[in-house]
């Protein structure tokens, strides 16, 4: 008997291992196109300033506060290198400071305006905005030294942030003409990321979550010559990701579901991909199909499997959690007390709340920042319960612990949904307070052997409309690809010729003027490939601006290639041609250490 009690006492003194139901991670996609030197308002650097003031600095502040409070806050964020280049550009410090001063001035004028017209009840909100921009400017200059990237780098060094990369200028991988252009998007991204964060990334956000497996591919746009070449066998995107040393990327859950090779004839159309994904799930369940769990980490099988290549994993976006955060119609951002995005005063500042679903813009009620706390508390609690329910469902039907991945555009949190950064903090706090759900990031999850694993052969797709390429290839934007494809082809042929002629593509071995022209042509090639241009045209967001930018980059690249040809044929170029090339470089010079070898 004494021996039995001794055993019990020994067991009681063993360290307690808390029960773990599963894991959760936010994955934020941080990107804006190159806008420096290309306008201010309504399209241009104001985009970048809005994102910095309303999204990036508030999210930084939220994560820093959690970390300082010893809340185990972890998160994955990718940063498109073209965005990093802008945020770290010394010119942006002055641009952002001036932007904040401008907003502070508008708030002060609005204070007097509302007092003059007898709407004193609006004046506290003008003071809120004044303090908001004073705070953002102070943080920007004092805490980050005029470079927001340094704040994210510190979080990465502290183990809070899993900093991922993205296609260097957000080129839409599935539609680019040649695998070498995709490799350049990835390799230059890796170099840029290491420059800003001091280490190579482990994960990559495929622009627009666009994926294409290996198959005999042919372009559906471009010149007759390009389209008539016939299908060319292309590598799967996962093979190119592995080739540059990256370990994981993010996909829409639809691609995981489609691995079952089940094609539902009753699939419904929907404007929101989250709704489409949830409808697909419900339809397949009604048909008695067994669906794979989206709470696993999947290893991608390749149709043209490379022997010995490192495995590449994917984290899948799950529909229920995505819709709750992303959708203003069906999710939290439509809460009545939250700041309304669409209604603005003549100053551009926003003073009204959502008020209610379907409420006319003229009937919006005044915004009260303090009144949002209760709504945020409710929504964060609801979201935490939703995560728990999804993990329980996985636990019931699968071996190993599940992980719910919640990928979103970073700019959703703070810009489209002003209270979003505070929501992120509250969710992380609530989940961290419950030992059963562990907040993690993708890099740590990849190393965690207790998380469920699976294998998948991915179909072609994206996180765009109906999971396909429509947003980036349709009748309205086909002309863009008619320009890009011949330029891609010509650019690669030029590089091939130079490499064969000089047995090198390095600055040390090429004539100085030739290297300068090639380097700038490479930048323009990358900039015209940005998926933002067809996206903005298709969605009527800033179609005139996007059209102008495509034409400007096409003209610049054509001029540079013509000048290179003239040099290669005649061995020299005149001063006017050099002057025009220098003017282009003054406008577009991200990636100071661009390597031409990135295309090989």
C-alpha positions in Angstrom: 0.0 0.0 0.0 2.8 2.4 0.9 4.5 1.6 -2.4 1.2 2.5 -4.3 1.0 5.9 -2.6 4.7 6.5 -3.3 4.0 5.9 -7.0 1.1 8.3 -6.9 3.2 11.0 -5.3 6.0 10.5 -7.9 3.4 10.9 -10.7 2.0 14.1 -9.1 5.4 15.7 -9.0 5.9 15.2 -12.8 5.7 18.4 -14.9 2.2 19.0 -16.2 1.8 18.8 -20.0 -1.1 20.9 -21.0 -3.6 19.5 -23.5 -3.2 20.9 -27.0 -6.1 20.8 -29.4 -4.3 22.4 -32.3 -2.5 25.4 -33.8 -3.5 28.7 -35.4 -1.6 31.2 -37.5 -2.4 34.5 -39.2 -0.6 34.9 -42.5 -0.6 38.5 -43.8 0.3 39.4 -47.4 2.0 42.8 -47.6 2.1 44.3 -51.0 1.7 47.5 -53.0 3.0 48.2 -56.5 5.9 50.5 -57.4 4.4 54.0 -57.1 7.4 56.2 -56.2 7.8 58.9 -58.9 4.5 57.8 -60.5 1.9 60.1 -59.0 0.6 61.1 -55.6 -3.2 61.3 -55.5 -5.6 59.7 -56.1 -3.2 57.0 -57.3 0.4 57.0 -56.3 2.3 57.5 -53.1 -0.8 58.3 -51.1 -1.6 54.5 -51.4 1.7 53.8 -49.7 1.3 56.4 -47.1 -2.3 55.2 -46.3 -1.0 51.7 -45.8 1.9 52.8 -43.6 -0.3 55.0 -41.4 -3.4 52.8 -41.2 -2.0 49.2 -41.5 1.8 48.7 -41.1 2.5 51.0 -38.1 -0.6 49.9 -36.2 0.1 46.2 -36.8 3.7 46.8 -35.7 2.5 48.5 -32.6 0.1 45.7 -31.8 2.7 43.0 -32.2 5.3 45.0 -30.2 2.9 45.5 -27.4 2.0 41.8 -27.2 5.7 40.9 -27.3 6.5 43.4 -24.5 3.7 41.9 -22.4 5.2 38.5 -22.9 2.1 37.3 -24.8 3.4 34.4 -27.0 2.4 36.3 -30.2 3.6 34.7 -33.4 2.6 35.6 -36.9 3.7 35.0 -40.6 3.8 37.9 -42.9 5.1 38.1 -46.4 6.6 41.4 -47.8 6.7 41.9 -51.5 10.2 43.1 -52.3 8.9 46.0 -54.4 7.1 47.2 -51.3 10.1 46.8 -49.1 12.2 48.8 -51.5 9.7 51.7 -51.3 9.3 51.6 -47.5 13.0 51.6 -47.0 13.7 54.3 -49.7 15.1 57.5 -48.0 12.6 59.5 -50.1 9.7 57.9 -48.5 10.6 59.3 -45.0 10.0 62.8 -46.3 6.9 61.8 -48.3 5.3 60.1 -45.3 6.1 62.9 -42.9 4.5 65.4 -45.3 1.5 63.1 -45.6 1.0 63.0 -41.9 1.3 66.8 -41.6 -1.3 67.2 -44.3 -3.7 64.9 -42.5 -3.1 66.8 -39.2 -3.9 70.0 -41.0 -7.1 68.6 -42.5 -8.2 67.4 -39.0 -7.7 70.9 -37.6 -9.6 72.6 -40.4 -12.4 70.0 -40.0 -12.6 70.9 -36.2 -13.3 74.5 -37.1 -15.6 73.6 -39.9 -17.9 71.4 -37.8 -18.0 74.0 -35.1 -18.9 76.7 -37.7 -21.8 74.6 -39.1 -23.2 73.7 -35.7 -22.0 70.0 -35.7 -19.9 70.2 -32.5 -20.7 66.5 -31.9 -18.3 65.7 -34.8 -15.4 67.6 -33.3 -14.1 64.9 -30.9 -13.5 62.7 -34.0 -11.5 65.4 -35.7 -9.3 65.5 -32.5 -9.0 61.7 -32.7 -7.7 61.9 -36.3 -5.3 64.7 -35.3 -3.8 62.6 -32.5 -3.8 59.5 -34.8 -1.5 61.1 -37.4 0.7 62.8 -34.8 1.2 59.4 -33.2 2.0 57.7 -36.5 4.5 60.4 -37.5 6.2 60.1 -34.1 6.4 56.4 -34.3 7.7 56.5 -37.8 10.5 58.9 -37.1 11.4 58.1 -33.5 10.8 54.4 -33.2 11.7 53.3 -36.7 14.1 56.0 -37.8 12.0 56.7 -40.9 12.1 53.1 -42.1 9.2 50.8 -41.0 11.0 47.7 -42.2 13.4 48.0 -39.3 10.5 47.5 -36.9 9.5 44.3 -38.7 13.1 43.1 -38.7 13.3 43.4 -34.9 10.2 41.3 -34.6 11.8 38.7 -36.9 14.9 38.7 -34.9 12.8 38.3 -31.7 11.1 35.1 -33.1 7.7 36.8 -33.3 7.6 37.3 -37.0 8.1 34.6 -39.7 9.0 37.0 -42.5 8.1 35.5 -45.9 8.9 36.8 -49.3 6.8 37.2 -52.5 7.3 37.5 -56.2 9.7 40.4 -56.5 7.2 42.7 -58.3 4.1 40.5 -57.7 4.2 39.0 -61.2 1.4 36.5 -61.9 3.4 33.3 -62.1 1.0 31.0 -63.9 0.8 33.3 -67.0 4.4 34.4 -67.4 5.8 33.3 -70.7 9.0 31.5 -69.5 10.1 29.7 -66.3 13.2 31.9 -66.3 11.0 34.9 -65.6 9.5 33.2 -62.7 12.9 32.2 -61.4 14.0 35.8 -61.7 10.9 36.9 -59.7 11.9 34.5 -57.0 15.7 34.9 -56.9 15.7 38.7 -56.9 13.1 38.4 -54.1 15.4 36.2 -52.1 18.3 38.7 -52.5 16.1 41.7 -51.6 14.6 40.0 -48.6 18.0 39.0 -47.2 19.2 42.6 -47.6 16.3 44.0 -45.6 15.9 41.2 -43.0 19.5 39.9 -42.7 18.5 36.3 -43.6 16.9 34.2 -46.3 13.1 33.6 -46.0 11.8 30.1 -45.7 8.3 30.7 -47.2 6.9 32.6 -50.2 3.5 34.0 -51.0 2.8 33.2 -54.6 1.3 36.5 -56.0 -2.5 36.2 -55.9 -1.9 32.6 -54.7 -1.5 31.8 -58.4 -0.3 28.3 -59.1 0.3 26.2 -62.2 1.4 22.5 -62.2 3.8 21.1 -64.7 2.3 20.5 -68.2 2.7 21.4 -71.8 1.7 25.1 -71.7 1.1 27.6 -74.4 0.2 31.3 -74.2 -3.3 32.5 -75.1 -2.1 36.1 -76.0 0.9 37.8 -77.6 2.0 37.9 -81.2 1.0 35.3 -83.8 4.6 34.1 -83.7 4.5 33.5 -79.9 1.2 31.8 -79.9 2.1 29.5 -82.9 5.1 28.0 -81.2 3.1 25.2 -79.7 2.9 23.9 -76.2 6.1 23.9 -74.2 6.7 21.7 -71.1 6.9 23.9 -68.1 7.9 23.0 -64.5 5.4 23.2 -61.8 5.6 26.3 -59.6 6.5 24.1 -56.6 9.6 22.9 -58.5 10.7 26.5 -59.2 10.1 27.4 -55.5 12.2 24.4 -54.5 14.9 25.3 -57.0 15.6 28.6 -55.2 15.6 27.0 -51.7 12.1 28.0 -50.4 10.2 25.6 -48.3 6.5 26.5 -48.4 3.8 28.7 -49.9 0.1 29.4 -49.4 -2.8 28.2 -51.5 -6.6 28.6 -51.6 -8.4 25.7 -50.0 -10.2 25.0 -53.3 -7.0 23.6 -54.7 -6.8 21.1 -51.9 -10.4 20.1 -52.4 -9.8 19.6 -56.1 -7.0 17.1 -55.5 -9.9 14.6 -55.0 -10.6 14.9 -58.7 -14.2 15.4 -57.9 -16.0 17.8 -60.2 -19.4 18.9 -59.0 -21.8 19.7 -61.8 -23.8 21.9 -59.4 -20.9 24.2 -58.5 -22.4 27.7 -58.0 -20.8 30.9 -59.2 -20.0 33.6 -56.6 -18.3 36.9 -56.5 -16.4 36.1 -53.3 -14.0 33.2 -53.5 -14.6 32.4 -49.8 -18.3 31.9 -50.6 -17.4 29.8 -53.6 -15.2 27.6 -51.5 -17.8 27.1 -48.8 -20.4 26.3 -51.4 -18.1 23.8 -53.0 -17.5 22.2 -49.6 -21.2 21.9 -48.8 -22.0 20.5 -52.3 -19.4 17.8 -52.1 -20.6 16.8 -48.6 -24.2 16.5 -49.9 -22.9 14.2 -52.6 -21.4 12.0 -49.9 -17.8 12.8 -50.7 -15.0 12.7 -48.1 -13.1 16.0 -48.1 -9.5 16.4 -47.2 -8.9 18.5 -44.1 -7.6 22.1 -44.7 -6.0 22.0 -41.2 -3.0 20.0 -42.4 0.3 20.9 -43.8 0.5 19.3 -47.3 3.6 18.3 -49.2 3.2 19.0 -52.9 3.6 16.1 -55.3 4.9 17.2 -58.7 3.8 15.7 -62.0 7.4 16.0 -63.2 9.0 15.0 -59.9 12.6 16.0 -59.5 14.6 13.3 -57.8 16.4 14.6 -54.8 14.7 18.0 -54.7 13.6 19.3 -51.3 10.0 18.9 -50.4 7.8 22.0 -50.7 4.8 22.4 -48.4 1.6 24.4 -48.6 -0.7 26.0 -46.0 -4.3 26.2 -47.1 -6.8 29.0 -46.7 -10.0 27.8 -44.9 -13.3 29.4 -46.0 -15.3 29.9 -42.8 -12.5 31.8 -41.0 -11.6 33.7 -44.1 -15.2 35.0 -44.7 -15.6 36.2 -41.2 -12.7 38.6 -41.4 -12.6 39.4 -45.1 -16.2 40.1 -46.0 -17.9 43.4 -45.1 -21.3 41.8 -46.1 -21.0 38.5 -44.2 -18.2 39.2 -41.6 -16.9 41.3 -38.8 -16.0 44.5 -40.8 -19.7 45.1 -41.3 -20.2 45.7 -37.6 -22.4 48.8 -37.1 -20.0 50.6 -34.7 -16.9 50.2 -37.0 -15.6 53.1 -39.1 -17.3 53.2 -42.5 -14.8 52.9 -45.3 -16.7 54.6 -48.2 -18.1 57.8 -46.7 -15.5 60.6 -46.5 -15.6 64.3 -45.7 -14.3 66.7 -48.3 -11.0 66.6 -46.4 -10.7 62.8 -47.1 -11.0 62.0 -43.5 -13.8 59.6 -42.3 -16.2 60.5 -39.6 -19.1 58.0 -39.9 -19.6 54.4 -38.8 -21.1 51.5 -40.8 -24.3 52.0 -38.9 -26.0 48.9 -40.3 -26.1 46.5 -43.3 -27.6 48.2 -46.3 -27.8 51.7 -44.7 -27.6 54.4 -47.3 -24.5 56.5 -47.3 -26.5 59.6 -46.4 -27.9 57.9 -43.3 -24.6 56.9 -41.7 -24.2 57.8 -38.1 -21.2 59.6 -36.5 -18.3 57.4 -35.6 -17.2 57.0 -32.0 -13.8 55.3 -31.7 -14.4 54.4 -28.0 -17.6 52.6 -28.9 -15.8 50.0 -31.0 -14.2 48.2 -28.0 -17.3 46.2 -27.2 -17.8 45.1 -30.8 -14.1 44.1 -31.1 -14.3 42.1 -27.9 -17.4 40.3 -29.2 -15.9 39.6 -32.7 -12.5 38.4 -31.4 -14.3 36.0 -28.9 -16.4 34.7 -31.7 -13.4 34.2 -34.0 -11.6 32.3 -31.2 -14.6 30.0 -30.8 -14.7 29.4 -34.6 -11.0 28.4 -34.6 -11.7 26.0 -31.7 -14.6 24.5 -33.5 -12.6 24.0 -36.7 -9.8 22.3 -34.8 -12.2 20.0 -33.0 -13.7 19.0 -36.4 -10.2 18.2 -37.6 -9.4 16.3 -34.4 -12.4 14.1 -34.8 -11.6 13.0 -38.3 -7.8 13.0 -38.6 -4.6 11.9 -37.0 -2.2 14.5 -35.7 -3.0 18.0 -34.5 -4.6 20.5 -36.9 -3.4 24.0 -37.9 -5.9 26.7 -39.0 -4.2 29.1 -41.4 -5.8 32.5 -41.9 -4.3 34.3 -44.9 -5.3 37.8 -45.6 -4.1 41.0 -47.3 -2.3 43.0 -44.7 -4.0 46.1 -46.0 -7.3 44.7 -44.9 -6.3 45.4 -41.3 -6.4 49.1 -40.8 -7.3 50.4 -44.2 -10.4 48.6 -45.3 -11.2 47.6 -41.7 -9.8 50.4 -39.6 -10.1 48.4 -36.3 -8.5 45.4 -37.9 -5.0 45.7 -36.2 -6.7 45.8 -32.7 -8.8 42.7 -33.8 -5.5 40.8 -34.6 -4.1 41.6 -31.2 -7.3 40.6 -29.3 -7.5 37.3 -31.2 -3.9 36.4 -30.4 -4.4 37.4 -26.8 -7.5 35.2 -26.4 -6.0 32.2 -28.1 -2.7 32.5 -26.2 -4.7 32.6 -22.9 -6.1 29.2 -23.8 -3.3 26.6 -23.7 -5.4 24.2 -25.9 -4.8 26.4 -29.0 -1.2 27.4 -29.7 -0.6 30.6 -31.8 2.3 29.9 -34.1 3.7 30.9 -37.5 4.3 28.9 -40.6 8.1 28.4 -40.1 7.6 27.0 -36.6 4.7 24.9 -37.7 6.8 23.4 -40.5 9.2 22.2 -37.9 6.5 20.8 -35.6 6.1 17.1 -36.1 2.9 16.9 -34.1 0.9 18.7 -36.8 -1.0 16.6 -39.3 0.7 16.0 -42.6 -0.6 15.0 -46.1 0.4 15.0 -49.7 -1.4 16.7 -52.5 -1.2 17.1 -56.3 -2.4 20.7 -56.9 -4.5 21.7 -59.8 -4.1 25.1 -61.5 -5.7 28.1 -59.7 -5.6 31.2 -57.6 -7.5 32.9 -54.8 -9.2 35.1 -57.4 -12.7 35.0 -58.9 -13.9 31.4 -58.9 -10.4 30.2 -58.2 -9.0 30.8 -61.7 -7.0 33.2 -63.8 -9.9 35.3 -65.0 -9.0 38.5 -63.1 -5.6 38.6 -64.8 -6.5 37.2 -68.2 -9.7 38.4 -69.8 -10.8 40.4 -72.8 -10.3 43.7 -71.0 -6.7 43.0 -70.1 -5.5 40.7 -72.9 -3.8 43.6 -74.5 -1.4 43.7 -71.5 -0.2 40.2 -72.3 0.0 41.1 -76.0 2.6 43.6 -74.8 4.3 41.6 -72.1 4.9 38.3 -74.0 6.9 39.8 -76.9 8.9 41.9 -74.5 9.6 38.8 -72.3 10.7 36.9 -75.3 12.9 39.8 -76.6 14.4 40.3 -73.2 15.5 36.7 -72.7 16.9 36.6 -76.3 18.9 39.7 -75.5 20.3 38.2 -72.3 21.2 35.0 -74.2 23.0 36.9 -76.9 25.0 39.1 -74.4 25.9 36.1 -72.3 27.2 34.2 -75.4 29.1 37.2 -76.7 30.8 38.2 -73.4 30.7 34.9 -71.6 29.3 36.7 -68.6 26.4 38.8 -67.3 28.3 40.5 -64.5 29.1 44.1 -64.0 32.8 43.4 -63.9 33.0 41.8 -67.3 30.5 43.8 -69.3 31.1 47.3 -70.7 29.8 49.8 -68.2 27.2 51.4 -70.4 25.9 48.0 -71.6 25.5 46.7 -68.0 23.6 49.9 -67.0 21.2 49.5 -69.9 20.6 45.8 -69.3 20.2 46.3 -65.5 17.5 49.0 -66.1 15.8 46.9 -68.8 15.6 44.1 -66.2 13.9 46.5 -63.8 11.3 47.6 -66.4 10.7 43.9 -67.3 9.9 43.1 -63.7 7.7 46.2 -63.2 5.5 45.6 -66.2 4.9 42.0 -65.0 3.1 43.2 -61.8 -0.3 41.5 -61.4 -1.6 44.8 -60.0 -2.1 46.3 -63.5 -4.6 43.7 -64.8 -6.2 43.5 -61.4 -6.9 47.2 -61.2 -8.3 47.2 -64.7 -10.6 44.2 -64.2 -11.9 45.4 -60.9 -12.2 49.1 -62.1 -10.2 50.2 -59.1 -7.8 52.5 -60.9 -8.0 51.3 -64.5 -6.8 54.6 -66.1 -3.8 54.6 -63.8 -3.0 51.0 -64.4 -3.3 51.4 -68.2 -1.0 54.3 -68.1 1.6 52.4 -66.0 1.6 49.4 -68.4 2.1 51.7 -71.4 4.9 53.7 -69.6 6.9 50.5 -68.7 6.4 49.0 -72.1 7.7 52.2 -73.8 10.6 52.4 -71.4 11.6 48.7 -71.9 11.2 49.0 -75.7 13.5 52.1 -75.7 16.1 50.3 -73.6 16.1 47.2 -75.7 16.4 49.3 -78.9 19.3 51.1 -77.4 21.0 47.8 -76.3 20.5 46.5 -79.9 22.1 49.6 -81.3 25.0 49.2 -79.0 25.5 45.5 -79.8 25.3 46.1 -83.5 27.4 49.3 -83.7 29.4 49.2 -80.5 28.3 52.6 -79.4 25.3 54.9 -78.8 24.8 58.6 -78.8 24.4 60.9 -75.8 20.7 61.4 -76.4 20.0 57.7 -76.0 22.0 57.6 -72.8 20.2 60.6 -71.5 16.8 59.0 -72.1 17.9 55.8 -70.4 19.1 57.8 -67.4 15.7 59.6 -67.2 14.1 56.1 -67.0 16.5 55.1 -64.3 15.6 58.2 -62.3 12.0 57.1 -62.2 12.4 53.4 -61.7 15.5 52.2 -59.7 14.5 49.6 -57.1 16.9 46.8 -56.4 20.2 48.6 -56.7 22.1 45.3 -56.8 20.0 43.6 -59.4 21.7 40.4 -60.8 21.2 39.7 -64.5 22.2 36.1 -63.7 18.8 35.8 -61.9 17.2 34.8 -65.2 19.4 31.7 -65.5 
